[in-house]
Amino acid sequence: MKLLTFFLFLFPCLLLAQHNISVEINNVKTSNGTINVAVYDESEGFLKFDQVYKADSALARKGKTELHITGLPEGEYALAIYHDENGNNKLDTNWLGIPKEDIGFSYGRMKTFGPPQFKECAFTLTNNQKIEISL
């Protein structure tokens, strides 16, 4: 009976398996500030700071910086990354709204007239995954 009870409690946990993403950010110009990553899980809120599903940051390391995002269920995600070189905890832009700090996306690239869309950056997470992003 105890064994059956144990499996009844364990089964829902197996269905909601959590996964991790290791993010390798390349072409980091300096060790100043932090590298910030935002995880988005839907297109409606993509690139809106108040619609981030999960966020993390790490001290910048010139050349390559690594981040680990943990506890994500299976699903479709897109990542947006920026190098907050001056450490003011925001993405600095010019008067036109064009970023002054380096940015990168999972699988998408900046376009001539704006950022990529969610679908261009999205990937499906079904197990632990490693993603490389260049700034």
C-alpha positions as CSV (number, residue, x, y, z in Angstrom):
1,M,0.0,0.0,0.0
2,K,2.8,2.4,0.8
3,L,4.4,1.7,-2.5
4,L,1.2,2.4,-4.4
5,T,0.8,5.7,-2.5
6,F,4.4,6.7,-3.3
7,F,3.8,6.1,-7.1
8,L,0.6,8.0,-7.0
9,F,2.4,11.1,-5.7
10,L,5.4,10.6,-7.9
11,F,3.5,10.2,-11.2
12,P,2.3,13.8,-11.5
13,C,5.9,14.9,-10.9
14,L,7.1,12.8,-13.8
15,L,4.6,14.4,-16.1
16,L,5.8,17.9,-15.2
17,A,9.5,17.2,-15.8
18,Q,11.7,20.2,-15.5
19,H,14.5,20.9,-17.9
20,N,17.6,23.2,-18.0
21,I,19.1,25.4,-20.7
22,S,22.8,26.1,-20.8
23,V,23.4,29.3,-22.7
24,E,26.8,30.1,-24.1
25,I,27.1,33.8,-25.0
26,N,30.0,34.5,-27.4
27,N,31.6,37.7,-28.6
28,V,31.3,39.4,-25.3
29,K,33.4,42.6,-25.8
30,T,34.3,43.4,-22.2
31,S,34.1,42.0,-18.7
32,N,32.1,45.1,-17.5
33,G,28.6,44.7,-16.2
34,T,26.3,41.7,-16.6
35,I,24.8,39.5,-19.3
36,N,21.0,39.4,-18.9
37,V,18.8,36.8,-20.4
38,A,15.0,36.8,-20.7
39,V,13.0,33.7,-21.4
40,Y,9.7,34.1,-23.2
41,D,7.1,31.4,-23.7
42,E,4.6,33.1,-26.0
43,S,4.7,35.5,-28.9
44,E,2.2,38.1,-27.5
45,G,4.7,39.3,-24.9
46,F,7.9,38.8,-26.7
47,L,10.5,41.5,-25.9
48,K,8.3,43.1,-23.4
49,F,10.1,43.4,-20.0
50,D,6.8,42.9,-18.1
51,Q,6.0,39.7,-19.9
52,V,9.2,37.7,-19.2
53,Y,8.5,34.1,-18.3
54,K,11.9,33.7,-16.5
55,A,15.1,35.8,-16.3
56,D,18.6,35.4,-15.1
57,S,21.9,37.2,-15.3
58,A,25.7,36.6,-14.8
59,L,28.7,38.7,-14.6
60,A,30.1,39.4,-18.0
61,R,33.3,37.6,-19.0
62,K,35.2,38.9,-22.0
63,G,35.0,36.5,-24.9
64,K,32.5,33.9,-23.6
65,T,29.9,34.0,-20.7
66,E,27.8,31.0,-19.6
67,L,24.4,31.1,-18.0
68,H,22.2,28.2,-16.8
69,I,18.4,28.5,-16.7
70,T,16.8,25.8,-14.6
71,G,13.3,24.5,-13.9
72,L,11.6,24.9,-17.3
73,P,8.8,22.6,-18.3
74,E,8.6,21.2,-21.8
75,G,7.4,23.9,-24.3
76,E,8.3,26.5,-26.8
77,Y,10.6,29.2,-25.8
78,A,12.6,32.1,-27.2
79,L,15.6,33.9,-25.5
80,A,16.6,37.5,-25.6
81,I,20.0,38.6,-24.3
82,Y,21.7,41.9,-23.7
83,H,25.1,42.9,-22.3
84,D,24.3,45.5,-19.6
85,E,27.9,46.9,-19.9
86,N,27.3,50.0,-17.6
87,G,25.4,48.0,-15.0
88,N,22.3,50.2,-14.8
89,N,19.9,47.2,-15.1
90,K,18.3,48.3,-18.3
91,L,18.9,48.1,-22.0
92,D,20.2,51.5,-23.1
93,T,18.8,52.8,-26.4
94,N,19.3,55.9,-28.5
95,W,16.6,58.4,-29.2
96,L,15.2,56.1,-32.0
97,G,15.0,53.2,-29.6
98,I,17.9,51.4,-31.2
99,P,19.9,49.5,-28.6
100,K,23.3,51.0,-27.7
101,E,24.3,47.8,-25.9
102,D,25.0,44.4,-27.5
103,I,22.0,42.1,-27.9
104,G,21.4,38.6,-29.1
105,F,18.5,36.1,-29.6
106,S,18.1,32.4,-29.7
107,Y,18.2,31.5,-33.4
108,G,17.0,35.0,-34.6
109,R,19.0,38.0,-35.7
110,M,18.4,41.7,-35.6
111,K,16.8,42.9,-38.8
112,T,17.5,46.2,-40.5
113,F,14.3,47.7,-39.1
114,G,13.9,46.0,-35.8
115,P,14.2,42.8,-33.8
116,P,13.2,39.3,-34.9
117,Q,9.7,37.9,-34.1
118,F,9.1,35.2,-31.5
119,K,8.7,32.4,-34.2
120,E,12.1,33.3,-35.6
121,C,13.8,32.8,-32.3
122,A,11.6,30.0,-30.8
123,F,12.8,26.5,-30.1
124,T,11.1,23.5,-28.5
125,L,12.5,22.3,-25.2
126,T,11.9,18.6,-24.5
127,N,15.0,17.8,-22.5
128,N,18.1,19.6,-21.2
129,Q,19.6,21.7,-24.0
130,K,22.6,23.9,-24.8
131,I,22.3,27.0,-26.9
132,E,25.0,29.2,-28.3
133,I,24.3,32.9,-28.9
134,S,26.6,35.5,-30.4
135,L,26.3,39.2,-29.5
